[in-house]
Amino acid sequence: MRTYSEILRSAIRESGLRSEKILSELEAMTGLRPTPEYLSRLKNGKGSPASDKLNIALAKVLNIDPDELLAAAYREKVPPNVLKRMLKDLSKNQQPIEIGVRQI
């Protein structure tokens, strides 16, 4: 499984887009103004993954699956002991479990 920063770094490289273009697209889509330094920290794994809103916009700009980016972000945000328990429960159950209103 690739990390959030690996997915983001690869998507940016494969898109061929410059940081300035990515940032202007993000601002147009979300009204948020991430800085070049923030984007650099995200793609280099220097801090927590971005918010859902920004991740969904990043996925659209970079033409990648938003769920892949969100899943990687969640894996890094969930405390390790909780993630381990969730994975253990999933492997036992083999049926979809409901989290909020979404099924996984």
Secondary structure, 3 states (H helix, E strand, C coil): CCCHHHHHHHHHHHHCCCHHHHHHHHHHHHCCCCCHHHHHHHHCCCCCCCCHHHHHHHHHHHCCCHHHHHHHHHHHHCCHHHHHHHHHHHHHHCCCCEECCEEC
